[in-house]
């Protein structure tokens, strides 16, 4: 049983591992923030249920359609049906998600229930805009091997940018953020691999945080094959002192 003290704006990391992360200490990419779920890798549903957050999710933002970012979505939607959810869920994603959901439905999976008021409001775009209460979320196409959308979250309390998977440098009309969640799949000695597969190094994540004058950098989507997560953390901190390596199920008040 997990216990968190949730403030007005609490960032909860559900899974922080890259697709190739070995072992179960870090599940696949997903985090929760103020009723919003960003990416939905395997294991996301169970963690939302353990934390009592499943019914609090009003919007889901998928960065791209690689399995380590989206394979847990189907479990989340089925669980919402089973729980008799009575309000819609907004989903933003690059193009292609609806086709995948139709396939799951055709195989006999019930992913929504309009009779209960639970509908899926899907927006497929590489530049989506969605307002959730007093928060505005805008998406920008970044630099991965498949279409990947980074999401800028803006409200009166904070600004946060999540990159999803992207090579560095990436381009988006953003000058400054309070918090940056940046993928850091590799250390910089494996820069060639990072560029080949559309990923970033921890050093590059730190450089992005400096450029955006961020208060804090969260290293995300870390791998443990070529180097340890701790090595990535040390590499980032050499450039940007406020670099954090979150653990799965760790929370931060913004």
C-alpha positions as CSV (number, residue, x, y, z in Angstrom):
1,X,0.0,0.0,0.0
2,X,1.4,3.4,-1.0
3,X,0.7,6.6,0.8
4,X,1.2,10.1,-0.8
5,X,0.4,13.5,0.5
6,X,-1.1,15.1,-2.6
7,X,-1.0,18.9,-2.7
8,X,-2.7,21.2,-5.1
9,X,-0.3,20.2,-7.9
10,X,1.5,16.9,-7.3
11,X,3.6,15.2,-10.0
12,X,3.6,11.5,-9.6
13,X,6.0,9.3,-11.6
14,X,4.3,6.0,-12.3
15,X,7.0,4.5,-14.7
16,X,10.3,6.0,-15.5
17,X,12.1,3.3,-17.5
18,X,12.9,3.2,-21.2
19,X,11.5,0.5,-23.5
20,X,14.6,-1.6,-23.1
21,X,15.0,-1.2,-19.4
22,X,15.8,-4.6,-17.8
23,X,14.0,-5.7,-14.7
24,X,10.9,-4.4,-12.9
25,X,12.5,-1.6,-10.7
26,X,11.4,0.9,-13.4
27,X,8.2,0.3,-15.3
28,X,7.5,1.9,-18.7
29,X,6.8,5.6,-19.3
30,X,4.0,7.3,-17.5
31,X,3.3,10.1,-15.0
32,X,0.3,11.8,-13.4
33,X,-0.3,15.5,-12.8
34,X,-3.5,17.3,-11.8
35,X,-6.0,15.0,-13.4
36,X,-3.8,14.4,-16.5
37,X,-2.0,11.3,-17.4
38,X,1.1,11.6,-19.7
39,X,1.9,8.4,-21.6
40,X,0.7,5.0,-20.5
41,X,3.3,2.3,-20.6
42,X,2.7,-1.2,-19.3
43,X,1.8,-1.4,-15.7
44,X,0.2,2.1,-15.5
45,X,-3.3,0.9,-14.7
46,X,-2.2,-1.0,-11.6
47,X,-0.3,1.9,-10.3
48,X,-3.1,4.3,-10.8
49,X,-5.4,1.9,-8.9
50,X,-2.9,1.4,-6.1
51,X,-2.7,5.2,-5.6
52,X,-6.5,5.8,-5.9
53,X,-5.9,8.0,-9.0
54,X,-7.7,6.1,-11.8
55,X,-11.0,7.9,-11.4
56,X,-9.2,11.3,-11.2
57,X,-7.8,11.0,-14.7
58,X,-9.7,13.4,-17.0
59,X,-7.2,13.6,-19.9
60,X,-4.6,11.3,-21.3
61,X,-1.7,12.7,-23.5
62,X,0.2,10.2,-25.6
63,X,3.6,11.3,-26.9
64,X,3.9,8.6,-29.6
65,X,2.7,5.1,-30.4
66,X,5.7,3.0,-29.4
67,X,4.5,0.2,-27.1
68,X,6.4,1.4,-24.0
69,X,4.4,4.6,-24.1
70,X,0.9,3.3,-25.0
71,X,0.5,-0.4,-24.3
72,X,-1.0,0.3,-20.8
73,X,-3.7,2.5,-22.2
74,X,-6.0,-0.4,-23.0
75,X,-6.0,-1.7,-19.5
76,X,-6.7,1.8,-18.2
77,X,-9.8,2.2,-20.4
78,X,-11.1,-1.3,-19.7
79,X,-10.7,-0.6,-15.9
80,X,-12.7,2.6,-16.3
81,X,-15.5,0.7,-18.0
82,X,-15.4,-1.9,-15.2
83,X,-15.6,0.9,-12.6
84,X,-18.6,2.3,-14.4
85,X,-17.1,5.6,-15.0
86,X,-19.7,8.2,-15.8
87,X,-17.8,11.1,-17.5
88,X,-15.7,11.4,-20.7
89,X,-12.0,11.0,-21.0
90,X,-10.0,13.3,-23.4
91,X,-7.1,11.6,-25.2
92,X,-4.5,13.5,-27.3
93,X,-2.2,11.5,-29.5
94,X,-0.4,11.6,-32.8
95,X,-2.4,10.1,-35.7
96,X,-3.0,6.4,-35.6
97,X,-4.3,5.8,-32.1
98,X,-8.0,5.4,-33.2
99,X,-7.1,2.6,-35.6
100,X,-5.3,0.7,-32.8
101,X,-8.3,1.2,-30.4
102,X,-10.7,0.0,-33.1
103,X,-8.6,-3.2,-33.4
104,X,-8.8,-3.8,-29.7
105,X,-12.6,-3.2,-29.8
106,X,-13.0,-5.6,-32.7
107,X,-11.3,-8.3,-30.6
108,X,-14.0,-8.0,-28.0
109,X,-12.5,-5.4,-25.6
110,X,-15.0,-2.7,-24.3
111,X,-13.0,0.5,-24.1
112,X,-15.8,3.0,-23.3
113,X,-19.5,2.9,-22.3
114,X,-21.6,5.8,-23.6
115,X,-24.7,4.4,-21.8
116,X,-22.9,5.4,-18.5
117,X,-21.6,8.7,-19.9
118,X,-18.1,7.4,-20.4
119,X,-17.0,8.4,-23.9
120,X,-13.6,8.8,-25.5
121,X,-13.0,12.2,-26.9
122,X,-9.9,11.6,-29.1
123,X,-7.9,14.3,-30.7
124,X,-5.3,13.0,-33.1
125,X,-2.8,15.7,-34.0
126,X,0.9,16.6,-33.9
127,X,-0.1,20.1,-32.6
128,X,-3.1,19.6,-30.3
129,X,-4.4,22.2,-27.8
130,X,-6.6,21.1,-24.9
131,X,-8.0,23.0,-21.9
132,X,-8.5,21.1,-18.7
133,X,-10.0,23.4,-16.1
134,X,-7.6,26.2,-15.6
135,X,-4.8,24.4,-17.4
136,X,-3.9,24.7,-21.0
137,X,-1.9,21.9,-22.8
138,X,-0.3,22.4,-26.1
139,X,1.6,19.9,-28.2
140,X,4.6,20.3,-30.5
141,X,6.1,17.8,-32.9
142,X,9.6,17.0,-31.8
143,X,12.4,14.8,-33.3
144,X,11.9,11.0,-32.9
145,X,11.9,8.1,-35.5
146,X,8.1,8.2,-35.5
147,X,5.9,11.3,-34.9
148,X,6.4,12.3,-31.3
149,X,4.5,15.1,-29.5
150,X,6.0,17.0,-26.6
151,X,3.5,18.7,-24.3
152,X,3.6,22.1,-22.7
153,X,1.4,22.4,-19.6
154,X,0.5,26.0,-18.5
155,X,-1.5,27.4,-15.7
156,X,-1.1,30.2,-13.1
157,X,0.9,28.0,-10.7
158,X,3.6,26.5,-13.0
159,X,4.7,25.7,-16.5
160,X,6.0,22.2,-17.4
161,X,7.3,20.7,-20.6
162,X,7.4,16.9,-21.3
163,X,9.4,15.8,-24.3
164,X,8.4,12.2,-24.8
165,X,11.1,10.6,-26.9
166,X,13.2,12.9,-28.9
167,X,16.7,13.5,-30.3
168,X,18.4,16.7,-29.3
169,X,18.3,19.5,-30.4
170,X,14.5,19.7,-30.8
171,X,12.5,22.7,-31.9
172,X,9.4,24.2,-30.2
173,X,8.4,27.8,-29.6
174,X,9.1,27.7,-25.9
175,X,11.4,30.2,-24.2
176,X,11.1,29.3,-20.5
177,X,9.5,26.7,-18.3
178,X,9.5,26.0,-14.5
179,X,9.9,22.2,-14.9
180,X,11.3,20.1,-17.7
181,X,10.7,16.3,-17.9
182,X,13.2,15.2,-20.5
183,X,14.1,11.8,-21.8
184,X,17.6,10.7,-21.0
185,X,17.9,7.3,-22.5
186,X,21.7,7.3,-22.9
187,X,24.9,8.9,-21.4
188,X,26.8,11.1,-23.8
189,X,29.4,8.5,-24.7
190,X,26.6,6.8,-26.6
191,X,25.6,9.9,-28.5
192,X,25.8,8.1,-31.9
193,X,23.2,5.5,-30.7
194,X,21.0,8.3,-29.3
195,X,20.9,10.1,-32.6
196,X,20.4,6.9,-34.6
197,X,17.3,5.9,-32.6
198,X,15.9,9.4,-32.0
199,X,16.8,9.7,-28.3
200,X,18.7,12.1,-26.1
201,X,21.6,11.8,-23.6
202,X,21.5,13.0,-20.0
203,X,24.0,15.8,-21.0
204,X,21.6,17.0,-23.7
205,X,18.7,17.0,-21.3
206,X,20.7,19.2,-19.0
207,X,21.6,21.5,-21.8
208,X,17.9,21.8,-22.7
209,X,17.1,22.7,-19.0
210,X,19.7,25.4,-19.1
211,X,18.3,26.8,-22.3
212,X,14.8,26.9,-20.9
213,X,16.0,28.4,-17.6
214,X,14.1,25.6,-15.8
215,X,13.9,25.5,-12.0
216,X,14.2,21.7,-12.1
217,X,15.0,18.9,-14.6
218,X,13.4,15.5,-14.2
219,X,15.4,12.8,-16.1
220,X,12.9,10.3,-17.6
221,X,12.8,7.3,-19.9
222,X,16.2,6.1,-18.6
223,X,17.8,2.8,-19.7
224,X,20.1,0.5,-17.8
225,X,21.8,-1.5,-20.5
226,X,24.5,0.8,-21.8
227,X,24.9,2.8,-18.5
228,X,23.2,3.0,-15.2
229,X,20.5,5.6,-14.3
230,X,22.8,6.9,-11.6
231,X,25.5,7.6,-14.3
232,X,23.0,9.6,-16.3
233,X,22.1,11.5,-13.2
234,X,25.7,12.4,-12.5
235,X,26.2,13.5,-16.1
236,X,23.2,15.8,-16.0
237,X,24.2,17.3,-12.6
238,X,27.6,18.3,-13.9
239,X,25.8,20.8,-16.2
240,X,22.5,21.5,-14.4
241,X,22.6,21.2,-10.7
242,X,18.8,20.9,-10.2
243,X,18.7,17.6,-12.1
244,X,16.6,14.9,-10.4
245,X,16.4,11.2,-11.2
246,X,12.9,10.2,-10.0
247,X,12.1,6.7,-8.9
248,X,8.9,5.0,-9.8
249,X,6.1,6.0,-7.5
250,X,8.0,9.1,-6.3
251,X,6.0,12.3,-6.1
252,X,6.9,16.0,-6.1
253,X,4.8,19.0,-5.2
254,X,5.2,21.7,-7.8
